[in-house]
């Protein structure tokens, strides 16, 4: 009886791996088909270039310079996710959560 249960577990695991491989193969096929129609951009955002950032809140940060991306982190009293760092015309830096930006347009 124990051997039968062990074989059922092994067969179930193999079945799960086969299904997972088929799903991954299908995702790869779709990604490649999409790339053949619409090529992916490698350098969509260029640090130092100026952009208009349209935020989820409806606010627009006009003519800001993209400086880079800050890493996520945590202190004893505050936790933050990955931040986009931009510089305004008055040289002040603004740190935005990546989820706060709805869309970006070149200035």
C-alpha positions in Angstrom: 0.0 0.0 0.0 2.8 2.4 0.9 4.5 1.7 -2.4 1.3 2.4 -4.3 0.9 5.8 -2.6 4.6 6.6 -3.3 4.1 5.8 -7.0 0.9 7.9 -7.1 2.8 10.9 -5.6 5.7 10.5 -8.1 3.3 10.2 -11.0 1.4 13.3 -9.8 4.6 15.2 -9.5 5.7 14.2 -13.0 2.3 15.1 -14.4 2.5 18.5 -12.7 6.0 19.1 -14.2 4.7 18.2 -17.7 1.8 20.6 -17.4 4.1 23.4 -16.1 6.5 22.8 -19.0 3.7 23.1 -21.5 2.4 26.3 -19.9 6.0 27.8 -20.0 6.4 26.7 -23.6 3.1 28.3 -24.6 4.0 31.6 -22.8 7.4 31.6 -24.7 5.6 31.0 -28.0 3.2 33.9 -27.4 6.1 36.2 -26.3 8.1 35.3 -29.5 5.0 35.8 -31.7 4.3 39.2 -30.1 8.0 40.2 -30.5 7.8 39.3 -34.2 4.9 41.8 -34.6 5.9 44.5 -32.2 9.6 44.6 -31.4 10.6 45.2 -27.8 12.5 48.4 -27.0 15.8 47.9 -25.1 16.3 51.5 -23.9 12.9 52.9 -23.5 13.9 55.4 -20.8 17.2 57.2 -21.0 18.7 58.7 -17.8 19.3 62.4 -18.2 16.6 62.8 -20.7 13.5 65.0 -19.9 10.0 63.6 -19.6 6.4 64.5 -18.6 5.2 62.0 -16.0 1.5 61.4 -15.7 0.7 60.1 -12.3 -2.1 57.8 -11.1 -3.4 60.7 -9.0 -4.0 62.8 -12.1 -1.0 65.1 -11.4 1.5 65.8 -14.2 5.2 66.3 -13.5 6.3 68.3 -16.5 9.8 68.5 -17.9 11.5 66.4 -15.3 14.9 64.7 -15.8 15.0 61.0 -15.2 17.9 60.2 -12.9 17.4 56.6 -12.2 15.8 54.0 -10.0 16.3 53.6 -6.3 16.1 50.2 -4.7 13.5 49.1 -2.3 14.4 48.9 1.4 13.2 48.9 4.9 14.0 50.6 8.2 12.7 50.0 11.6 9.8 52.4 11.1 9.3 52.6 7.3 9.3 50.3 4.3 9.4 51.4 0.7 9.3 49.8 -2.7 11.4 50.6 -5.8 11.4 54.3 -6.5 11.9 56.3 -9.7 14.1 59.3 -9.1 13.5 62.4 -11.2 14.9 66.0 -10.9 12.7 69.0 -11.4 13.9 72.2 -13.1 14.5 73.8 -9.7 17.1 71.0 -9.1 15.0 69.3 -6.4 14.7 65.6 -6.6 11.4 63.7 -6.5 11.1 60.1 -5.5 8.1 58.3 -6.9 6.8 54.8 -6.3 6.9 52.9 -9.6 3.2 52.2 -9.2 2.4 55.9 -9.0 3.3 56.6 -12.7 0.5 55.9 -15.1 2.3 56.9 -18.3 5.3 58.8 -19.6 5.8 61.1 -22.5 9.0 62.6 -23.9 9.3 66.3 -23.2 
